[in-house]
Amino acid sequence: MAQGAKRVRVFLGGQLVADTVHPLLVWEVPYYPTYYLPRADVVNGVLTPSGRTAHSPSRGEAVLSTIKGAGAEAVDGALEYPDSPIEELRGHVRFEFAAFDWFEEDEQIFTHPRDPGVRVDILPSSRHVRIEVDGVTVADSVRPHLLFETGLPTRYYLPRVDVRMDLLSRTDVVTHCPYKGAAEHFDVAGHEDLAWSYPTPLPESTRVAGLVAFLDEKVDVYVDGVRQERPKTKFA
């Protein structure tokens, strides 16, 4: 748990629901935080208790509320822990992230709040990167961009002209990253969801725009002729 420094605003259907400069970042799962906002910074009258509750072994009994705004509705979209054993959570509201539009300062954010302990660096490189699937070379490049993200293995983003795009089939899957944006996904040589690309990444990640990355956990990656050990991550 950490005190956030950013102004955070929450909207539903274009209507302001909450506006605070005192957000709490709470790690309910190990991988990313969620925001808890002071109840005093929630717009009066937008929370309607639904009469339902939810229990957390660590946070206690939660009271659920429904939010209505400008023709939109988020049923049980907010919860509070009025008697939580974690004192810092009392007097705060957690909104279900996917049901609302979120802004940090004046920039909209997606998927979940950015972790202040995570850094993303994208560097151009002249290293020779080759990707194999079932012994077949599906990408071969000496102009990759290497993406370094705290807590994750290095990802190699390769120009499409260096990728066997004839072996890739775009799927309907779209995933979202709060640091990079919306990614389109590809099946590769008959294997599901082995590659992805960010057609229009967020401003801080524009260096990977249109480049293709592969799931190193399930392909063979050679860097300067040396086969890399497959990383073990939650994505495997």
RADAQUI-V569359 format. One record per residue. N is the residue number from 0. RES is the residue in three letters. D_LAST is the distance of its C-alpha to the last C-alpha in Angstrom with 1 decimal. Layout:
BEGIN
N|RES|D_LAST  N|RES|D_LAST
END
This chain:
BEGIN
0|MET|27.7  1|ALA|29.4  2|GLN|32.3  3|GLY|31.3  4|ALA|33.8  5|LYS|33.2  6|ARG|35.3  7|VAL|33.1  8|ARG|34.4  9|VAL|33.2  10|PHE|34.7  11|LEU|34.8  12|GLY|36.4  13|GLY|37.7  14|GLN|39.5  15|LEU|38.9  16|VAL|37.5  17|ALA|37.1  18|ASP|37.9  19|THR|37.4  20|VAL|37.4  21|HIS|36.4  22|PRO|32.8  23|LEU|30.8  24|LEU|27.2  25|VAL|25.6  26|TRP|22.1  27|GLU|21.7  28|VAL|17.9  29|PRO|16.6  30|TYR|14.9  31|TYR|17.9  32|PRO|21.5  33|THR|23.8  34|TYR|27.5  35|TYR|30.4  36|LEU|33.7  37|PRO|37.2  38|ARG|39.0  39|ALA|42.0  40|ASP|40.1  41|VAL|39.3  42|VAL|41.8  43|ASN|44.5  44|GLY|44.4  45|VAL|41.0  46|LEU|39.6  47|THR|40.8  48|PRO|39.8  49|SER|38.6  50|GLY|39.7  51|ARG|36.2  52|THR|34.3  53|ALA|30.9  54|HIS|30.2  55|SER|27.9  56|PRO|28.2  57|SER|28.3  58|ARG|29.9  59|GLY|32.4  60|GLU|33.8  61|ALA|33.1  62|VAL|35.7  63|LEU|34.3  64|SER|36.1  65|THR|36.2  66|ILE|36.8  67|LYS|38.9  68|GLY|39.6  69|ALA|41.1  70|GLY|40.5  71|ALA|36.9  72|GLU|35.8  73|ALA|32.9  74|VAL|33.4  75|ASP|32.4  76|GLY|30.9  77|ALA|32.0  78|LEU|32.2  79|GLU|34.2  80|TYR|34.5  81|PRO|38.3  82|ASP|38.5  83|SER|35.2  84|PRO|35.3  85|ILE|33.6  86|GLU|36.7  87|GLU|35.1  88|LEU|33.6  89|ARG|37.0  90|GLY|38.6  91|HIS|35.3  92|VAL|33.6  93|ARG|30.0  94|PHE|29.5  95|GLU|26.6  96|PHE|25.0  97|ALA|24.3  98|ALA|27.9  99|PHE|29.6  100|ASP|30.1  101|TRP|29.5  102|PHE|31.2  103|GLU|30.9  104|GLU|34.4  105|ASP|35.0  106|GLU|31.6  107|GLN|29.5  108|ILE|26.0  109|PHE|23.1  110|THR|20.1  111|HIS|21.0  112|PRO|23.3  113|ARG|22.5  114|ASP|21.9  115|PRO|24.9  116|GLY|23.0  117|VAL|20.5  118|ARG|21.8  119|VAL|20.7  120|ASP|22.5  121|ILE|22.5  122|LEU|24.5  123|PRO|25.9  124|SER|25.8  125|SER|27.5  126|ARG|24.9  127|HIS|24.2  128|VAL|20.7  129|ARG|19.9  130|ILE|16.8  131|GLU|16.8  132|VAL|15.3  133|ASP|16.9  134|GLY|19.4  135|VAL|20.5  136|THR|20.7  137|VAL|19.5  138|ALA|20.3  139|ASP|22.7  140|SER|24.1  141|VAL|26.2  142|ARG|26.1  143|PRO|22.6  144|HIS|22.0  145|LEU|19.8  146|LEU|18.2  147|PHE|18.1  148|GLU|16.8  149|THR|17.5  150|GLY|14.7  151|LEU|12.1  152|PRO|12.0  153|THR|14.6  154|ARG|14.0  155|TYR|16.5  156|TYR|18.3  157|LEU|20.6  158|PRO|23.8  159|ARG|23.8  160|VAL|26.8  161|ASP|24.7  162|VAL|22.0  163|ARG|22.8  164|MET|22.8  165|ASP|24.4  166|LEU|21.2  167|LEU|19.3  168|SER|20.0  169|ARG|19.7  170|THR|18.5  171|ASP|19.8  172|VAL|16.7  173|VAL|17.5  174|THR|15.6  175|HIS|17.4  176|CYS|17.2  177|PRO|20.3  178|TYR|20.5  179|LYS|19.9  180|GLY|20.8  181|ALA|19.9  182|ALA|17.5  183|GLU|18.0  184|HIS|15.3  185|PHE|15.7  186|ASP|15.0  187|VAL|15.6  188|ALA|17.8  189|GLY|17.2  190|HIS|13.4  191|GLU|12.2  192|ASP|11.0  193|LEU|10.3  194|ALA|12.7  195|TRP|14.5  196|SER|17.8  197|TYR|20.0  198|PRO|23.5  199|THR|25.3  200|PRO|23.4  201|LEU|25.0  202|PRO|27.9  203|GLU|26.1  204|SER|23.5  205|THR|25.9  206|ARG|25.2  207|VAL|22.1  208|ALA|24.0  209|GLY|23.4  210|LEU|21.2  211|VAL|18.1  212|ALA|14.7  213|PHE|12.0  214|LEU|8.2  215|ASP|8.9  216|GLU|5.7  217|LYS|7.1  218|VAL|10.7  219|ASP|13.5  220|VAL|14.9  221|TYR|18.6  222|VAL|20.4  223|ASP|24.1  224|GLY|23.7  225|VAL|21.5  226|ARG|18.2  227|GLN|15.5  228|GLU|13.4  229|ARG|9.7  230|PRO|8.4  231|LYS|6.5  232|THR|5.7  233|LYS|5.6  234|PHE|3.8  235|ALA|0.0
END
